[in-house]
Amino acid sequence: MRRRFVLPAVALLSMSLVACGSQSSSDTVPQPGAELSDANTADPGAGDVEAQAAAAACNAGKPIAGRPLRVASTVAPITNLIGLIAGSTGTVVNGIVPEGTNSHTYEPPPSAAVNLENADAVFVNGLALDDPTRDLASSSSKNTLICEVGTAILPKTGWIYDFSFPKEAGHPNPHVWTNPPMVLSYVTAIRDVLATLDPTHAAQYDDNYVKLSSVIMQLDAAMKTAVETIPANDRKLLTYHDAYAYFAQHYDMEIIGAIQPASFEEPSPQDIANLIAQVKSSGVKAIFGSEVFPSSVLEQIGKETGVRYVDTLRDDDLPGKPGDVDHSWAGLMKFDFITIVEALGGDAKVLKAVNINTKVPDKANYPQ
């Protein structure tokens, strides 16, 4: 069948991806409606070896016949996106990383090897976020397709290095899923993998892809509108975890800093002193903590600077309970977007009006 590609009704395909510190805007993200193999040609050449290799691995599947697909994945937002593309096809989706767990330091237990070994495909974010799970999947079965979806869709020229992910450490910021246009490329990749492995249900995967893409684009358009209501000087983020680099780049917001250093330890007294000085000099409107990982340091900074401390952001922990409408990638983004906009003095009514009512399929299992 001919696969459909979503072309946004809003102007988001021309978003620029530039490496941290660069002022160029010529490196454009691959069009979300492109085939996965085309999604890595935004900056062709030797510099994109990682993306090309990851895309080739995602495209290496062969049809599975006679039974439902079995799919495993890592962090909950990706697990949810896969489940929504799979829909009612019978594909079984198992999340490996429990919600509320630090995905950067998560080491899968031996029991996870069973799900990974039995999976026809394992989706990981890539960009060095979930290498232990990828490695366990690779050692558990030589026949399992392993798709590093973030690495596959993001050319190296678009990698961002920053506070918690310095370039000298060699690992870029992996939080691509907080940026909706990049998630369009994620779901294109997911749709293509599932349709290749299970061509019988390709039309259903395609229909679900179109519906999900519409929600993603609506959230993006609403967030653009909402950001415009924030005073220009207040579009600044200081967060506990450095999860919003690609998000901030797309919505033209400034990252002031992140409390959690590259080691994922507590910041040093000097780090804290520097951040307090930065908060005072920058006039940041609010500082954002994590609901899952409370930070006494951010609370201290808020008190010492007189700046509002908002401790409810989520990085990859979905709101609500499995089966709830809000327990989804879209629910996570909607919650975070509203929280950020309102805390910075903007109007989030357009975000609140976005309908994200896409059913989470019963077959999607999220470890608790």
C-alpha positions in Angstrom: 0.0 0.0 0.0 1.0 3.6 -0.4 1.8 5.1 3.0 0.4 8.5 3.8 2.6 11.3 5.0 1.3 14.0 7.3 1.9 17.5 6.0 1.2 20.0 8.8 -1.4 22.7 8.4 0.8 24.9 10.6 4.2 26.2 9.7 6.4 23.8 11.6 8.3 21.9 8.9 10.9 24.6 8.6 12.1 24.4 12.2 15.8 24.8 12.5 18.1 22.5 14.4 21.4 24.0 15.4 24.0 22.8 17.7 24.5 24.5 21.0 26.3 27.7 20.6 25.7 28.1 16.9 23.9 31.0 15.5 23.1 29.4 12.1 19.6 28.4 11.2 20.4 26.6 8.0 20.3 23.0 9.4 16.7 22.0 9.0 15.0 19.1 10.7 13.8 16.4 8.2 10.2 16.7 7.2 8.1 14.6 9.5 6.2 13.2 6.5 9.4 11.8 4.9 10.3 8.1 4.9 12.7 7.2 7.7 15.6 6.7 5.3 15.0 10.2 4.0 14.8 11.6 7.5 18.6 11.5 7.9 19.6 13.5 4.8 19.2 16.9 6.4 23.0 17.1 6.6 24.4 14.3 4.5 28.0 13.2 4.8 30.4 11.5 7.2 29.1 13.5 10.1 25.8 11.6 10.1 27.2 8.1 10.3 25.4 7.5 13.5 22.0 8.6 12.1 22.5 6.6 8.9 23.5 3.4 10.8 20.5 3.8 13.2 18.1 4.4 10.3 19.5 1.3 8.5 18.9 -0.8 11.6 15.3 0.5 11.9 14.7 -0.4 8.2 16.1 -3.9 8.5 12.9 -5.7 9.5 11.2 -8.6 7.8 7.6 -9.6 8.0 6.4 -11.7 10.9 3.6 -14.0 10.0 1.0 -16.1 12.0 0.9 -14.2 15.3 0.7 -10.6 16.7 3.8 -8.6 16.8 5.7 -8.3 20.1 7.4 -5.0 20.7 9.4 -3.7 23.7 10.5 -0.1 24.4 12.2 1.9 27.0 10.9 5.2 28.4 7.2 5.7 28.8 6.6 8.5 26.2 8.0 6.3 23.5 6.1 3.2 24.8 2.9 5.3 24.5 3.6 6.5 21.0 4.2 2.9 19.9 1.0 1.8 21.6 -1.0 4.5 19.9 0.4 3.6 16.4 -0.3 -0.1 17.1 -3.8 0.6 18.3 -6.1 -2.4 18.1 -4.0 -4.5 15.7 -3.1 -6.9 18.5 0.5 -5.8 18.7 1.7 -6.3 22.2 3.8 -3.4 23.5 5.9 -3.8 26.7 7.7 -0.9 28.4 10.9 -1.8 30.1 11.8 1.3 32.1 9.4 1.8 35.1 7.9 5.2 35.3 9.4 7.4 38.0 12.8 5.9 37.4 15.9 7.9 36.3 16.1 6.7 32.7 19.8 7.9 32.5 21.0 5.6 35.2 18.5 2.7 34.8 20.1 -0.7 34.5 17.6 -3.3 33.3 17.3 -6.3 35.6 17.9 -9.8 34.3 14.1 -10.4 34.2 13.9 -7.7 31.5 15.8 -10.0 29.2 12.8 -12.2 28.7 10.7 -9.4 27.2 13.6 -8.2 25.1 14.4 -11.7 23.9 10.8 -12.4 22.9 10.3 -9.1 21.1 10.3 -8.8 17.4 11.4 -5.2 17.7 12.9 -3.1 20.5 12.6 0.6 20.3 15.1 2.7 22.3 15.5 6.4 22.3 19.2 6.3 21.5 21.5 9.3 21.8 23.1 7.3 24.7 20.0 7.5 26.9 19.2 3.9 27.2 22.4 2.0 26.1 22.2 -0.6 28.9 18.7 -1.7 27.6 19.9 -1.6 24.0 22.9 -3.7 24.9 20.8 -6.3 26.8 18.4 -6.5 23.9 21.3 -7.1 21.5 22.8 -9.8 23.7 19.5 -11.5 24.4 18.6 -12.1 20.8 20.5 -11.7 17.5 17.2 -11.8 15.6 15.5 -8.8 17.3 15.3 -5.6 15.3 16.6 -2.7 17.5 15.6 0.7 16.5 17.3 3.7 18.1 14.6 6.1 17.0 16.1 9.3 18.4 19.5 8.6 16.8 17.9 7.7 13.5 15.9 10.9 13.1 18.3 13.5 14.4 21.4 14.3 12.3 24.6 14.9 14.3 24.5 18.6 13.4 21.3 18.9 15.4 22.7 17.3 18.6 22.7 19.7 21.6 25.3 19.6 24.3 24.6 21.6 27.4 24.7 21.8 31.2 24.0 18.2 32.1 25.3 16.9 28.7 28.7 18.6 28.0 30.3 17.9 24.7 33.5 16.6 26.4 31.4 13.7 27.9 30.5 12.7 24.3 26.7 12.2 24.9 24.2 14.7 23.5 21.1 15.8 25.3 18.7 12.9 24.5 15.3 14.5 25.4 14.1 14.8 21.8 10.5 13.8 22.7 9.8 17.2 24.4 9.9 18.8 21.0 6.7 18.0 19.0 8.1 18.4 15.4 10.8 15.8 16.2 8.2 13.5 17.6 6.5 13.6 14.2 9.7 12.0 12.9 9.6 9.5 15.8 6.1 8.4 14.9 6.9 8.2 11.2 9.8 5.8 12.1 7.6 3.8 14.4 4.9 3.5 11.8 7.3 2.3 9.2 8.9 -0.3 11.4 5.5 -1.8 12.5 4.2 -1.8 8.9 7.2 -3.6 7.6 7.1 -6.2 10.3 3.3 -6.6 10.1 2.2 -5.6 6.6 -1.3 -7.2 7.1 -2.1 -4.2 9.5 -0.2 -1.5 7.5 -3.4 0.4 6.8 -4.3 0.5 10.5 -0.9 1.6 11.5 -1.1 4.3 8.8 -4.6 5.5 10.0 -3.3 5.7 13.6 -0.3 7.6 12.5 -2.4 10.2 10.8 -4.6 10.7 13.9 -1.6 10.9 16.3 0.2 13.3 14.0 -2.8 15.6 14.0 -2.6 15.7 17.9 1.1 16.4 17.8 0.7 19.3 15.3 -2.2 20.8 17.3 -0.1 20.8 20.4 2.8 22.4 18.5 0.5 25.1 17.0 -1.1 25.8 20.4 2.3 26.0 22.2 3.6 28.5 19.6 0.5 30.7 20.2 0.8 30.4 24.0 4.5 31.3 24.0 3.7 34.6 22.2 1.6 35.5 25.3 4.7 35.3 27.5 6.6 38.6 27.8 9.7 38.3 25.7 12.1 38.9 28.6 10.4 36.2 30.6 10.9 33.3 28.2 13.6 31.7 30.3 13.9 28.3 31.9 15.8 27.1 34.9 15.0 23.4 35.6 16.0 20.6 37.8 16.8 18.3 34.9 18.1 19.4 31.5 15.1 17.9 29.5 14.0 21.0 27.5 16.9 21.9 25.2 15.3 20.9 21.9 11.9 22.3 23.2 13.5 25.6 24.1 15.3 25.9 20.8 12.1 25.3 18.8 10.0 27.7 20.8 12.7 30.4 21.0 13.1 30.2 24.8 16.3 30.6 26.7 17.7 27.9 29.0 19.3 29.6 32.0 20.6 26.4 33.5 19.8 23.0 35.0 20.5 22.0 38.6 21.4 18.4 37.9 25.0 18.2 36.7 26.4 15.7 34.1 27.2 13.2 36.9 23.5 13.2 38.0 24.8 13.9 41.6 23.7 16.9 43.7 25.2 20.2 42.5 28.2 21.5 44.5 27.9 24.6 46.7 29.7 26.6 44.1 27.2 25.4 41.4 24.4 26.6 43.6 26.0 29.9 44.3 26.5 30.5 40.6 22.9 29.6 39.8 21.6 32.0 42.5 23.7 34.8 41.0 22.4 33.9 37.5 18.8 33.8 38.6 19.2 37.3 40.2 21.0 38.8 37.2 18.7 37.2 34.5 15.4 38.1 36.1 14.0 34.6 35.6 10.3 34.5 36.4 10.1 31.0 37.8 12.3 28.0 38.4 11.0 24.5 37.6 11.5 21.4 39.7 10.4 17.8 39.0 7.3 16.2 40.5 9.1 12.8 40.4 12.5 14.0 41.7 11.9 16.8 44.3 14.9 19.2 44.6 15.7 20.9 47.9 18.3 22.8 46.0 15.8 24.5 43.7 13.6 25.2 46.6 16.6 26.9 48.4 17.3 28.9 45.2 13.7 30.0 45.0 13.7 31.2 48.7 17.1 33.0 48.4 16.1 34.8 45.2 12.4 35.4 45.9 11.6 33.6 42.6 8.6 31.3 42.4 9.4 27.6 42.6 7.2 25.3 40.5 7.9 21.6 41.4 5.5 19.8 39.1 7.2 19.3 35.8 7.6 15.8 34.4 10.3 14.6 32.0 9.2 11.1 31.0 6.7 10.1 33.8 3.2 10.2 32.3 0.4 11.9 34.2 -2.5 9.9 35.6 -2.9 6.2 35.5 -2.6 3.7 32.6 -5.8 3.9 30.5 -6.4 7.6 31.4 -6.4 10.0 28.4 -3.7 12.1 30.1 -1.5 9.0 30.6 0.2 9.6 27.3 2.9 11.5 25.5 0.4 14.1 24.6 -0.9 14.3 28.1 2.7 14.8 29.4 3.4 17.5 26.9 0.1 19.3 27.5 0.7 19.3 31.2 4.3 20.5 31.0 3.4 23.2 28.4 0.6 24.6 30.4 2.7 24.6 33.5 5.6 26.4 31.9 3.4 29.0 30.1 1.4 29.9 33.1 4.4 30.1 35.5 6.1 32.5 33.1 3.1 34.8 33.0 1.5 33.6 29.7 -2.0 32.5 28.7 -2.4 28.8 28.2 -6.0 28.7 27.2 -5.2 27.5 23.6 -3.3 24.6 25.1 -6.1 23.7 27.5 -8.4 23.5 24.5 -6.4 20.9 22.6 -8.2 17.6 22.5 -5.7 14.8 23.2 -8.3 12.1 23.5 -6.5 9.3 21.8 -7.3 5.9 23.4 -4.4 4.2 25.1 -4.7 0.5 23.9 -5.3 -2.2 26.5 -2.3 -4.1 25.2 0.2 -1.4 26.1 1.9 -2.4 29.4 3.7 0.2 31.5 5.8 -1.2 34.3 5.0 0.3 37.7 
